[in-house]
Amino acid sequence: MSSTDAHEAVTRAHREEWARVVAGLARRFGDLDIAEEAAAEAFAVAVERWPADGVPPNPGAWLTTTAARRAIDRIRREQKRDDKQREAQMSYSDPPGPPPGPIDDERLQLIFTCCHPALAMEARVALTLRMLGGLTVAEIARAFLVQESAMSRRITRAKAKIKDAHIPYRVPSAQDLPARVSGVLTVLFLVFNEGYLASGPDTDPVREGLTAEAIRLTRLIRALMPQDGEVAGLLALMLMTEARRTARVSPDGELVALGEQDRGAWDAALITEGHRLVRERLAAGTPPGRYQILAAINAVHTSARDARDTDWSQIVALYDRFVRLDPSPIVALNRAIAVAELDGPEVALAIVDRLEDGLADYHAYHATRADLLRRLGRSQESRAAYDKAIELAGNTAETASLTRRRDQLG
């Protein structure tokens, strides 16, 4: 077997098995640190051995056994782990028993378990994204608009708090779910976003595996918590966004803006399902949360047969409501993009320029400024803004689109 084939096999196994292996080890040994490090060592061993020995018939079982051995070795080396060492004497070849609690899916168990309310929301979300295995520390840092080193420290502190506060690794009961679901939804939203528009240059511009997994897990939560409006809102948002996936990247590898997409290529079934969920939430008559508002905005976009038919006044009104709920600079930036369509680029640019302090390192801020300046005929300033956006953007398809737009300036 070639080293390339082996590397691809390990990469595929990492994507499919990481969360399951970590979840199983964490349940067994009660320590997320040990679980993550043992899993990482097992995958490193796979990279060494699989080219020579071939991929085992059951890669998941091989990785679980190897990781368990590594965890036991580490526990034995630590003199203060007597209780855990006795627990570790159980044969690592024994299959785990059925998972307790209402959640059957191991990946979803891991997310709910890590989203412990004793941790600050940002800490629990960052930790869970790391444990989930779909995102690297660098990708998580870009999602939070912070430096990678700062995010690494945040994750380390979260794990330390779990250990110091003796927070047990225990799958939550049905009664625990409402206190944790907000963090879980944030995790799935960020995972979906990374799939929808990958932030790194060394991945595909659209990562279908991440978006599909985020939708799958959100559907499971919807089944667990059918009355939760934000769960329904997030699922609707994901479905209507995923419906546009095949139209988002052109054959020559450029990101295609929403207004330029071939709407005939959108997945009508996903849009219909998303619209139905939005209507259900409107009929409920309860105050909408962030995901319900975002879903409603997407419903307006996907209701228009042509981009020129978009009801921008309704979108701006929804963003006005969203800003009251979340007055963050990113929400304000997205609102300004809608304002540009309703009131013109000059009004929008004045809004965008006031956001510089909070978004100076965010590529979309500079890309938005560049487009507004282009529409105002201020080509030299637009070119400079495009240059900055290209410098900060990581997505290859987005970089290609920004470069073309910059090069078309007079």
N, C-alpha and C positions, 0 to 999 in steps of 0.2 A: 504494500500500500504506500503511495507517495505521501510525502509530508504535507503537500497541499490538500490531498483528500482527507488526511487525518485532521488537519487544522479545521477544515470545513465540518468534519464530523463533530469535533469538540465544540465548535461555535454553535452548531445546531443543538447539541446536547445542552450547552449552556443556556440557550434560549428556552429550551423546553423543560429542562430538569432543575435549573438553579433554585427556583423558589421551593420546589418540592423537597429537594435535598436539605436546604437550609431550614425549612419548616420542620422536617422530621428530626433533624439534629437538635434544633432549639427546644422542641417538645421533650426530647429524650434527656438532654443534658441541662436544660434550664438556663442556657447562657447563649445570647445572641452573638457575642464576640467569638466564642469557641465555634459556634455553628458556621459563621461566615468564613472564618479562617480555615477551618477544616474543609469546607466546601471548596474554597479557592485552591487549597493544596491538592485536593482530589482532581480538580480540573487540570492543574499543572502536571500532575503525574500522568493524566490521560494524554496530554500533549507529548510527553516523553515516550510513553509505551505504545500508544495505538499505532504509530507508523510502523513499528516493528511487529507487534503482536496482532494487529488488525483490530477493528472496532468490535467490541464484545456483542454477543447476541442481544443482551439487555443492557444498554449503556446506563440507564437510570439506576438499575440495581448495582452495577459495577461501581458507579460513582458514589452511591449511598454507602456501600460496604467500605470502599476506600476512605471516604470522608469519616465514617464512624471510627475506623482504625486510627486515623490521624487524631481525631478528637480524644480517643481513649489514651493515646500516647501522650498528648499534651496534659490531660488531667492527671495522669500518673506522675508526670514530672513536677507537678505543683503540689507541694506538701500540704497545703491548707485546703485541699479539695477532697478530704476523706469521704465525705458523704456522697459526693458526686462520683468518686472512684468506685464505691460499692455499687452505685446504680449502673455504672458503666460496665460492670462485669457481665451484665446480661449479654448473651450472644448477639453480635451485630447482624447475624444472618437471619434472626427471627423477624418476621414481617410485623410492622406496627399494627396495633389494634385499630378498631374503627374510631374515627375522630369524634370527640365529644362535642356537644353543642349543636346549634341549628345549622352550622355551615359545613357542607360536605366537601367543597372544593378546597384543596390544600393551599393554592395560591391566595384565595380570598381569606382563608384562615390566617395566613401570614400577614396580610394587610390589616385585617381587623385587630390582630394581636399586637402588632407594632404601633397602631394608632391608639395608644393608651392615653386616656385623658389626664394622667398625671404629668405628661410631657406638654410643653408649650406646643401650640399648633404647628408652627414652622418646624420645630424640632421633630415632631412625630411624622410630619409629612416627608421631611428630608430623609429621616431614618428609614421610613417605609419604602421610599423610592429606591434607596440603596439596597435594602434587603430583597426587594422585589426582583432585582437582577436585570430588569429591562433597561435601566439607565445607569450610566457611569456617574462618578462624582462631578466630572466636568459638565455633563449634560444637565445634572441637577442644578449646578451653580448657575448655568446660563438661564435655566427656568426661573430662578429667583433673582437674577441680575446681580449676583455677587461673585467675588473671586473664588476660584476653585479651592484655594487654601482655606478660606473662611468657611466654605461649605464643608470641607473635610473636618475641620475643628467642630463644627456644629453637630455633625453626625457622631463624632467621637464623644462629645459631651452628652448627647442623647443616650448612647449606649452605657456611658458611665453612670448616668442618673438611674437607669433601669437597674444596674447592678447595685449601686449604693443604697437605693431606696427599697431594694429587695422586691421589685415589681416582678411578679411571677410571669413566666411565659405560659399563658393559659388562654385557650380559645374562649372568647367571651360567650356568655349565655345570651339568650334572646333578649333578656332585659337590659343587657349591656350595649346592645347594638345602637340604640338612638344616641347615646353619649359619644359614640365613636364614628358614626356614619359621616359626619361633616369632614373629618380628616381623611376618611377613606375616599370620599368623592373628590376631594382635592387631589389626592394621589392619582386617581384614575383619570381625572381631567388633565393633569400634567403628563401622564404617560401617553394619553391620546394625542395631546399637542405635539409631543416629541415625534410621534409617528406621522402625524398630519403634516408637519413641517420640521424635519430633522434639523437640529441646531449645529451638528458637527459636519466638517467637510469630508470625513472619512466613512460616511454611510450613504445609503441611498437617500435621495432628497425626500421621498415619501416612504415611510416604513410601515408597510401594510400589516406586518405581524403585530406591531404595537397597537395600531388602531383596532384591529380585530379582537385582540385580547382585552383591551379596555372595554369594548362594547360587550364582549361575552361576560365579563365580570360585573358590569353594570346591570346587565339583564338578570344575573343571579341575585343581585341586591334588590332589584325591582320585585322579584318573586318573593324575597324575604320580607320586604317592607313596601307593600303595594300602595299604602296610603301616604307615603312620604313624597311630597311634591317636588323636592329638590332631586331626588333619585329619578323621578319621571322626567324632570327638566333636563338633567344631564344626559339621560339616555336619548331624549329627543334631539338635543344639541348634537350629540355624537352621530346619530343616524343621518341627520340632514347634512352634516359636514362630510361624513364618509360617502354619502351619495355623490358628491362632486369629485371624488378622488381621481377617477380615470381622466377627468378633464383638466386636472390641475397642472400637469407637466406636459409640455409639447413634445412631439417626436424628436426634436433636436435638443431636448434636455433643459428647456426654459420653463420657469414657473409662469403659469398663465393666471392673470388677475381675474377676479370673480366676474367683472364686467365684460371680459373678453372670452369667457369660457363657452364652449359649445353646450348649451343647455339640453340639447337632445341626447347628449352622452351621459347625463346624470341618471342615477338609479331611481326610477320613479317609485318603486316599491318602498325603498328606504325613506324617501321624502314623504310619501303618503303615511307611513307609520309615524314618522316624526310629527307631522301635522296633526295626526289624531291625538297624540300625547299632549301636544300644546293645547288643543281644544278641550281635552279632558281637564287640564289644569285651570284653564280659564273658567270652565263651568263650575269648578270647585269653589270659586269665589274667595279663596284665601289669599293673603298678600304674597306675591311671588318673591322667591329668593333669586340669587344671582344666576343660577343655571336656568331657571324658568324664564328670566328676562332674556338671557342670551339665546335660549331656544326660540323665544318669540321673535327676536331680531332675525334669526336665521329663517324662521317661517316666512317673514315678510320678503326676504331675499329670494327664497326658493318658490314663492308664489308667483313671482313676476315671470311671464313668458319670455320677456326680453329685458335686458338690463335697463333699457330706457324707460320701462314701465315700473321700475322700483318706486315704492312709496317712501321717499326719503323723509317726509315729514313724520310719518309714523315711526321710522327708525330713530330719528333724532329724539322724538318724544320718549321712546323706550330707553334710549341712552340717558336722557335727563333723569329718568327714574333710577337707572343703574348707578349713575354718579352719586345720587343721594344715598344709595345703599353702600357703594364702594367708591369713595372719592380718590382713588389711586391715579397716578399720572398715566398709567397704561389705559385705563378706562377712559380718561379724558382725551387721550390721543385717538382712540377709536371713535369717540364721539365727534372729534374734530374732522375726521375723514368723512363722516356722514354730513356734518355741517357744510363741508365744502361742496357737496352735491346739492344742498338745499339753498345756501346763502352765498355760495361762491368761494373761490380759493383765498381771496384776500381776508375775509372774515375768519376762515379756518386757520390761516397762517398766523394771525395774531394770537389765536388760542394755542397753537402748537409752540410758538416761540416762548410762551410763558412756562412751558414744561421742561425747558432745557436742563435745569438743575437736577431734576430727578431722572432724566432719560438720556443724559449725554453719552452714555456707553451702550445705548440700545439701538441696534441697527435700524429697526423699524421707525424710530423717531426721525432719523436722518433721511430715510427713504421717503417718508411722508413729506418732510420739508422739501426734498428735492422735487417731488411731483408737483407740489403746490407752487413752488418757485418757477418750475417749467411752465405751468399753466398761466402764470402771470407774466411770462416772457423775460424773466430774469435769469438768463441762461448761464451766466458766469457763476452766480451764487448757486444755481441748481447743480451745476457740474461739481462744485466743491462739496455739496451735500451728498451727491451720488458717490463721490470718492470716499467719503467717510462711511456711508452705508455699506459700500463694497468691502471696505477694510474690516468692518465689524461683523458682517454677515458670514455665517458658516455654511449655510445650505447652498450646495452647488447650483441647483436650479434657480434659486433666488439670486445668487450672484450673477449668473448668466443673464437673467432678465434685467437686473439693475445696470449691468455693463452695457447691454444693448441700448437701453433708454438713455444712458449718459452719452453714448457715442452718437446718438441721433440728434443731440443738441446742436444748434447752429454755432 
